[in-house]
Amino acid sequence: MIQQQLTVELEAGLQARQAASFVQEANSFMSDIFIEKETKHINAKSIMGVMSLAISSGESITLTTDGEDEQQAIEKLSKFLTSK
């Protein structure tokens, strides 16, 4: 299991289109992937879960990956969330 705390730098945050792209990317990995924001902990492969967090640009989250491709998943997904 790998955990990484990061600040979302997407201009529009993780809303609608960006959330859909993120979930699609997360689903390309076999590992379990989770996002934590404050007290909420959701499955990052669920569009409804990701949308429910309403993550804005500049917010801090914790990204967790667990599985056989966890390293590749954390690298690619954290890059997605921190690119402007």
The first five atom37 places (N, CA, C, CB, O) and aatype in JSON, in Angstrom:
{
  "aatype": [12, 9, 5, 5, 5, 10, 16, 19, 6, 10, 6, 0, 7, 10, 5, 0, 1, 5, 0, 0, 15, 13, 19, 5, 6, 0, 2, 15, 13, 12, 15, 3, 9, 13, 9, 6, 11, 6, 16, 11, 8, 9, 2, 0, 11, 15, 9, 12, 7, 19, 12, 15, 10, 0, 9, 15, 15, 7, 6, 15, 9, 16, 10, 16, 16, 3, 7, 6, 3, 6, 5, 5, 0, 9, 6, 11, 10, 15, 11, 13, 10, 16, 15, 11],
  "atom_mask": [
    [1, 1, 1, 1, 1],
    [1, 1, 1, 1, 1],
    [1, 1, 1, 1, 1],
    [1, 1, 1, 1, 1],
    [1, 1, 1, 1, 1],
    [1, 1, 1, 1, 1],
    [1, 1, 1, 1, 1],
    [1, 1, 1, 1, 1],
    [1, 1, 1, 1, 1],
    [1, 1, 1, 1, 1],
    [1, 1, 1, 1, 1],
    [1, 1, 1, 1, 1],
    [1, 1, 1, 0, 1],
    [1, 1, 1, 1, 1],
    [1, 1, 1, 1, 1],
    [1, 1, 1, 1, 1],
    [1, 1, 1, 1, 1],
    [1, 1, 1, 1, 1],
    [1, 1, 1, 1, 1],
    [1, 1, 1, 1, 1],
    [1, 1, 1, 1, 1],
    [1, 1, 1, 1, 1],
    [1, 1, 1, 1, 1],
    [1, 1, 1, 1, 1],
    [1, 1, 1, 1, 1],
    [1, 1, 1, 1, 1],
    [1, 1, 1, 1, 1],
    [1, 1, 1, 1, 1],
    [1, 1, 1, 1, 1],
    [1, 1, 1, 1, 1],
    [1, 1, 1, 1, 1],
    [1, 1, 1, 1, 1],
    [1, 1, 1, 1, 1],
    [1, 1, 1, 1, 1],
    [1, 1, 1, 1, 1],
    [1, 1, 1, 1, 1],
    [1, 1, 1, 1, 1],
    [1, 1, 1, 1, 1],
    [1, 1, 1, 1, 1],
    [1, 1, 1, 1, 1],
    [1, 1, 1, 1, 1],
    [1, 1, 1, 1, 1],
    [1, 1, 1, 1, 1],
    [1, 1, 1, 1, 1],
    [1, 1, 1, 1, 1],
    [1, 1, 1, 1, 1],
    [1, 1, 1, 1, 1],
    [1, 1, 1, 1, 1],
    [1, 1, 1, 0, 1],
    [1, 1, 1, 1, 1],
    [1, 1, 1, 1, 1],
    [1, 1, 1, 1, 1],
    [1, 1, 1, 1, 1],
    [1, 1, 1, 1, 1],
    [1, 1, 1, 1, 1],
    [1, 1, 1, 1, 1],
    [1, 1, 1, 1, 1],
    [1, 1, 1, 0, 1],
    [1, 1, 1, 1, 1],
    [1, 1, 1, 1, 1],
    [1, 1, 1, 1, 1],
    [1, 1, 1, 1, 1],
    [1, 1, 1, 1, 1],
    [1, 1, 1, 1, 1],
    [1, 1, 1, 1, 1],
    [1, 1, 1, 1, 1],
    [1, 1, 1, 0, 1],
    [1, 1, 1, 1, 1],
    [1, 1, 1, 1, 1],
    [1, 1, 1, 1, 1],
    [1, 1, 1, 1, 1],
    [1, 1, 1, 1, 1],
    [1, 1, 1, 1, 1],
    [1, 1, 1, 1, 1],
    [1, 1, 1, 1, 1],
    [1, 1, 1, 1, 1],
    [1, 1, 1, 1, 1],
    [1, 1, 1, 1, 1],
    [1, 1, 1, 1, 1],
    [1, 1, 1, 1, 1],
    [1, 1, 1, 1, 1],
    [1, 1, 1, 1, 1],
    [1, 1, 1, 1, 1],
    [1, 1, 1, 1, 1]
  ],
  "atom_positions": [
    [[0.85, -1.17, 0.0], [0.0, 0.0, 0.0], [0.89, 1.24, 0.0], [-0.97, 0.0, 1.22], [1.88, 1.32, 0.74]],
    [[0.53, 2.19, -0.84], [1.26, 3.46, -0.92], [0.27, 4.59, -0.69], [1.98, 3.62, -2.3], [-0.82, 4.6, -1.26]],
    [[0.66, 5.54, 0.17], [-0.16, 6.72, 0.4], [0.66, 7.95, 0.06], [-0.65, 6.79, 1.87], [1.86, 8.02, 0.33]],
    [[-0.02, 8.93, -0.55], [0.65, 10.18, -0.88], [-0.31, 11.33, -0.63], [1.15, 10.19, -2.35], [-1.44, 11.34, -1.12]],
    [[0.15, 12.29, 0.15], [-0.65, 13.49, 0.37], [-0.22, 14.5, -0.69], [-0.48, 14.06, 1.83], [0.97, 14.71, -0.91]],
    [[-1.2, 15.12, -1.34], [-0.88, 16.07, -2.38], [-1.92, 17.18, -2.46], [-0.77, 15.37, -3.72], [-3.01, 17.07, -1.9]],
    [[-1.55, 18.23, -3.16], [-2.45, 19.36, -3.37], [-2.92, 19.32, -4.81], [-1.76, 20.71, -3.03], [-2.1, 19.29, -5.73]],
    [[-4.22, 19.33, -5.01], [-4.79, 19.29, -6.36], [-4.53, 20.63, -7.03], [-6.33, 18.97, -6.31], [-4.89, 21.68, -6.5]],
    [[-3.9, 20.58, -8.21], [-3.54, 21.81, -8.91], [-4.32, 21.99, -10.21], [-2.07, 21.81, -9.19], [-4.05, 22.93, -10.95]],
    [[-5.26, 21.11, -10.49], [-6.09, 21.27, -11.68], [-6.84, 22.59, -11.58], [-7.08, 20.08, -11.85], [-7.42, 22.89, -10.54]],
    [[-6.84, 23.37, -12.64], [-7.44, 24.7, -12.6], [-8.89, 24.68, -12.12], [-7.37, 25.34, -13.97], [-9.3, 25.52, -11.32]],
    [[-9.67, 23.72, -12.62], [-11.08, 23.62, -12.24], [-11.3, 22.64, -11.1], [-11.91, 23.21, -13.45], [-12.44, 22.33, -10.76]],
    [[-10.23, 22.14, -10.51], [-10.37, 21.12, -9.49], [-10.76, 19.79, -10.12], [0.0, 0.0, 0.0], [-10.56, 19.58, -11.31]],
    [[-11.31, 18.92, -9.33], [-11.71, 17.59, -9.82], [-13.22, 17.58, -9.99], [-11.24, 16.46, -8.84], [-13.93, 16.87, -9.29]],
    [[-13.69, 18.36, -10.93], [-15.11, 18.52, -11.22], [-15.44, 17.87, -12.57], [-15.51, 20.03, -11.22], [-14.55, 17.74, -13.42]],
    [[-16.66, 17.48, -12.78], [-17.24, 16.92, -14.0], [-16.25, 16.27, -14.96], [-17.95, 18.0, -14.73], [-15.9, 15.1, -14.79]],
    [[-15.79, 17.01, -15.96], [-14.95, 16.43, -17.02], [-13.64, 15.88, -16.45], [-14.65, 17.48, -18.1], [-13.23, 14.77, -16.82]],
    [[-12.99, 16.63, -15.57], [-11.73, 16.17, -14.99], [-11.97, 14.94, -14.11], [-11.08, 17.3, -14.17], [-11.14, 14.02, -14.09]],
    [[-13.07, 14.92, -13.39], [-13.39, 13.77, -12.54], [-13.61, 12.52, -13.39], [-14.65, 14.06, -11.7], [-13.14, 11.44, -13.04]],
    [[-14.31, 12.67, -14.5], [-14.55, 11.54, -15.4], [-13.24, 11.0, -15.96], [-15.5, 11.94, -16.54], [-13.04, 9.79, -16.04]],
    [[-12.36, 11.91, -16.36], [-11.05, 11.49, -16.88], [-10.22, 10.8, -15.82], [-10.28, 12.69, -17.43], [-9.55, 9.8, -16.09]],
    [[-10.26, 11.33, -14.6], [-9.51, 10.73, -13.5], [-10.02, 9.32, -13.19], [-9.61, 11.61, -12.24], [-9.22, 8.4, -13.03]],
    [[-11.33, 9.16, -13.11], [-11.92, 7.85, -12.82], [-11.59, 6.85, -13.92], [-13.45, 7.97, -12.65], [-11.3, 5.69, -13.65]],
    [[-11.64, 7.31, -15.16], [-11.28, 6.43, -16.28], [-9.82, 5.99, -16.16], [-11.51, 7.16, -17.63], [-9.51, 4.82, -16.39]],
    [[-8.96, 6.9, -15.8], [-7.54, 6.58, -15.6], [-7.37, 5.61, -14.43], [-6.72, 7.87, -15.35], [-6.61, 4.65, -14.53]],
    [[-8.06, 5.86, -13.33], [-7.98, 4.99, -12.16], [-8.44, 3.57, -12.49], [-8.82, 5.56, -11.0], [-7.87, 2.6, -12.0]],
    [[-9.46, 3.46, -13.32], [-9.98, 2.14, -13.7], [-9.06, 1.37, -14.62], [-11.32, 2.3, -14.36], [-9.28, 0.18, -14.86]],
    [[-8.03, 2.01, -15.14], [-7.08, 1.3, -16.01], [-6.08, 0.49, -15.18], [-6.33, 2.31, -16.91], [-5.29, -0.28, -15.74]],
    [[-6.1, 0.67, -13.85], [-5.19, -0.06, -12.97], [-5.94, -1.15, -12.21], [-4.5, 0.9, -11.99], [-7.13, -1.02, -11.93]],
    [[-5.22, -2.22, -11.89], [-5.82, -3.32, -11.15], [-5.88, -3.04, -9.65], [-5.04, -4.61, -11.4], [-6.71, -3.61, -8.94]],
    [[-5.02, -2.16, -9.16], [-4.95, -1.84, -7.73], [-6.23, -1.19, -7.23], [-3.77, -0.93, -7.45], [-6.98, -0.58, -8.0]],
    [[-6.47, -1.32, -5.93], [-7.53, -0.56, -5.27], [-7.0, 0.86, -5.1], [-7.95, -1.19, -3.89], [-5.84, 1.05, -4.71]],
    [[-7.83, 1.85, -5.39], [-7.4, 3.24, -5.33], [-8.45, 4.03, -4.55], [-7.2, 3.83, -6.76], [-9.65, 3.95, -4.83]],
    [[-7.98, 4.8, -3.57], [-8.87, 5.58, -2.72], [-8.4, 7.01, -2.6], [-8.98, 4.94, -1.33], [-7.2, 7.3, -2.7]],
    [[-9.36, 7.91, -2.39], [-9.07, 9.31, -2.12], [-9.68, 9.66, -0.77], [-9.63, 10.25, -3.25], [-10.82, 9.3, -0.48]],
    [[-8.9, 10.36, 0.05], [-9.4, 10.87, 1.32], [-9.35, 12.39, 1.3], [-8.57, 10.31, 2.52], [-8.34, 12.98, 0.92]],
    [[-10.45, 12.99, 1.7], [-10.52, 14.45, 1.85], [-11.23, 14.7, 3.17], [-11.28, 15.15, 0.64], [-12.39, 14.33, 3.35]],
    [[-10.51, 15.33, 4.09], [-11.02, 15.56, 5.44], [-11.45, 14.23, 6.04], [-12.2, 16.57, 5.42], [-10.6, 13.37, 6.27]],
    [[-12.73, 14.03, 6.31], [-13.17, 12.78, 6.94], [-13.76, 11.78, 5.95], [-14.19, 13.08, 8.01], [-14.15, 10.68, 6.33]],
    [[-13.83, 12.16, 4.68], [-14.42, 11.26, 3.67], [-13.34, 10.4, 3.02], [-15.17, 12.08, 2.58], [-12.24, 10.86, 2.74]],
    [[-13.69, 9.14, 2.8], [-12.79, 8.15, 2.19], [-13.59, 7.45, 1.09], [-12.23, 7.11, 3.26], [-14.55, 6.74, 1.39]],
    [[-13.21, 7.65, -0.18], [-14.01, 7.09, -1.27], [-13.15, 6.25, -2.22], [-14.71, 8.22, -2.06], [-11.93, 6.39, -2.27]],
    [[-13.82, 5.39, -2.96], [-13.2, 4.6, -4.02], [-12.98, 5.52, -5.22], [-14.08, 3.36, -4.4], [-13.94, 6.08, -5.76]],
    [[-11.74, 5.68, -5.65], [-11.41, 6.59, -6.75], [-11.86, 6.05, -8.1], [-9.93, 6.86, -6.78], [-11.74, 6.74, -9.12]],
    [[-12.37, 4.82, -8.14], [-12.87, 4.26, -9.39], [-14.37, 4.5, -9.55], [-12.56, 2.76, -9.45], [-14.97, 4.01, -10.5]],
    [[-14.96, 5.23, -8.62], [-16.39, 5.54, -8.65], [-16.6, 7.01, -8.99], [-17.05, 5.2, -7.29], [-16.18, 7.89, -8.24]],
    [[-17.25, 7.28, -10.11], [-17.49, 8.67, -10.52], [-18.36, 9.38, -9.48], [-18.16, 8.71, -11.9], [-18.12, 10.56, -9.2]],
    [[-19.34, 8.7, -8.93], [-20.21, 9.33, -7.93], [-19.42, 9.65, -6.66], [-21.4, 8.41, -7.6], [-19.62, 10.7, -6.04]],
    [[-18.53, 8.76, -6.27], [-17.7, 9.0, -5.1], [-16.78, 10.19, -5.29], [0.0, 0.0, 0.0], [-16.68, 11.05, -4.42]],
    [[-16.12, 10.24, -6.42], [-15.2, 11.35, -6.71], [-15.96, 12.67, -6.78], [-14.46, 11.1, -8.04], [-15.51, 13.68, -6.22]],
    [[-17.11, 12.68, -7.44], [-17.9, 13.9, -7.55], [-18.4, 14.35, -6.17], [-19.09, 13.68, -8.51], [-18.51, 15.55, -5.91]],
    [[-18.7, 13.4, -5.29], [-19.22, 13.75, -3.97], [-18.2, 14.5, -3.11], [-19.67, 12.5, -3.24], [-18.58, 15.22, -2.18]],
    [[-16.92, 14.35, -3.41], [-15.9, 15.06, -2.65], [-15.8, 16.54, -3.02], [-14.55, 14.39, -2.86], [-15.31, 17.34, -2.22]],
    [[-16.26, 16.91, -4.2], [-16.22, 18.31, -4.66], [-14.84, 18.93, -4.42], [-17.31, 19.14, -3.95], [-14.72, 19.94, -3.73]],
    [[-13.82, 18.31, -4.98], [-12.44, 18.75, -4.77], [-12.13, 19.95, -5.65], [-11.44, 17.6, -5.06], [-12.24, 19.89, -6.87]],
    [[-11.75, 21.04, -5.01], [-11.4, 22.27, -5.71], [-9.88, 22.39, -5.85], [-11.97, 23.5, -4.98], [-9.13, 21.72, -5.15]],
    [[-9.46, 23.24, -6.76], [-8.04, 23.51, -6.93], [-7.47, 24.07, -5.63], [-7.81, 24.5, -8.1], [-8.08, 24.92, -4.99]],
    [[-6.3, 23.57, -5.25], [-5.64, 24.03, -4.03], [-5.96, 23.22, -2.79], [0.0, 0.0, 0.0], [-5.36, 23.44, -1.74]],
    [[-6.89, 22.29, -2.89], [-7.24, 21.46, -1.73], [-6.27, 20.29, -1.58], [-8.68, 20.92, -1.87], [-5.74, 19.77, -2.56]],
    [[-6.04, 19.9, -0.34], [-5.17, 18.77, -0.04], [-6.0, 17.5, 0.09], [-4.37, 19.03, 1.26], [-7.07, 17.49, 0.69]],
    [[-5.48, 16.42, -0.49], [-6.12, 15.11, -0.39], [-5.04, 14.06, -0.14], [-6.92, 14.78, -1.69], [-3.85, 14.34, -0.27]],
    [[-5.47, 12.88, 0.23], [-4.57, 11.74, 0.34], [-4.99, 10.7, -0.68], [-4.57, 11.15, 1.79], [-6.15, 10.29, -0.71]],
    [[-4.05, 10.3, -1.5], [-4.28, 9.29, -2.53], [-3.63, 7.99, -2.06], [-3.71, 9.74, -3.93], [-2.46, 7.98, -1.68]],
    [[-4.4, 6.9, -2.08], [-3.91, 5.6, -1.62], [-4.08, 4.58, -2.73], [-4.63, 5.14, -0.34], [-5.15, 4.48, -3.33]],
    [[-3.02, 3.82, -3.0], [-3.11, 2.72, -3.96], [-2.65, 1.44, -3.26], [-2.24, 3.01, -5.23], [-1.73, 1.47, -2.43]],
    [[-3.28, 0.33, -3.6], [-2.95, -0.94, -2.98], [-3.19, -2.06, -3.98], [-3.77, -1.17, -1.69], [-4.33, -2.33, -4.36]],
    [[-2.11, -2.71, -4.4], [-2.24, -3.81, -5.35], [-0.97, -4.01, -6.15], [0.0, 0.0, 0.0], [0.06, -3.4, -5.87]],
    [[-1.06, -4.87, -7.14], [0.15, -5.24, -7.87], [0.74, -4.12, -8.73], [-0.14, -6.41, -8.74], [1.94, -4.12, -8.99]],
    [[-0.07, -3.17, -9.17], [0.46, -2.05, -9.96], [0.33, -0.72, -9.21], [-0.27, -1.96, -11.3], [0.16, 0.34, -9.82]],
    [[0.43, -0.8, -7.86], [0.23, 0.39, -7.02], [1.22, 1.51, -7.31], [0.33, 0.0, -5.58], [0.85, 2.69, -7.27]],
    [[2.47, 1.17, -7.6], [3.48, 2.2, -7.85], [3.17, 2.98, -9.13], [4.88, 1.57, -7.95], [3.22, 4.21, -9.14]],
    [[2.84, 2.27, -10.19], [2.49, 2.94, -11.45], [1.23, 3.78, -11.28], [2.28, 1.9, -12.57], [1.14, 4.88, -11.81]],
    [[0.27, 3.25, -10.54], [-1.0, 3.96, -10.32], [-0.77, 5.26, -9.56], [-1.99, 3.08, -9.55], [-1.29, 6.31, -9.96]],
    [[0.0, 5.22, -8.48], [0.2, 6.43, -7.67], [0.96, 7.47, -8.47], [0.95, 6.09, -6.37], [0.67, 8.67, -8.37]],
    [[1.94, 7.04, -9.26], [2.72, 7.98, -10.06], [1.85, 8.67, -11.11], [3.88, 7.25, -10.75], [1.87, 9.9, -11.23]],
    [[1.09, 7.89, -11.85], [0.29, 8.46, -12.93], [-0.86, 9.32, -12.4], [-0.26, 7.34, -13.81], [-1.13, 10.39, -12.94]],
    [[-1.54, 8.85, -11.36], [-2.7, 9.59, -10.85], [-2.28, 10.85, -10.09], [-3.53, 8.68, -9.94], [-2.97, 11.87, -10.16]],
    [[-1.17, 10.79, -9.36], [-0.73, 12.0, -8.68], [-0.25, 13.05, -9.7], [0.4, 11.68, -7.68], [-0.45, 14.25, -9.49]],
    [[0.36, 12.59, -10.77], [0.77, 13.52, -11.85], [-0.49, 14.16, -12.47], [1.62, 12.75, -12.96], [-0.51, 15.36, -12.75]],
    [[-1.52, 13.37, -12.68], [-2.78, 13.88, -13.23], [-3.34, 14.99, -12.35], [-3.82, 12.74, -13.37], [-3.76, 16.03, -12.85]],
    [[-3.35, 14.77, -11.05], [-3.96, 15.72, -10.11], [-3.12, 16.97, -9.86], [-4.21, 15.04, -8.8], [-3.66, 18.01, -9.47]],
    [[-1.82, 16.88, -10.08], [-0.96, 18.02, -9.77], [-0.5, 18.79, -11.01], [0.24, 17.54, -9.02], [0.25, 19.76, -10.9]],
    [[-0.95, 18.38, -12.19], [-0.58, 19.13, -13.39], [-1.58, 20.25, -13.63], [-0.51, 18.2, -14.63], [-2.78, 20.1, -13.39]],
    [[-1.07, 21.37, -14.09], [-1.94, 22.53, -14.3], [-2.47, 22.56, -15.72], [-1.19, 23.83, -14.01], [-3.22, 23.47, -16.08]]
  ]
}
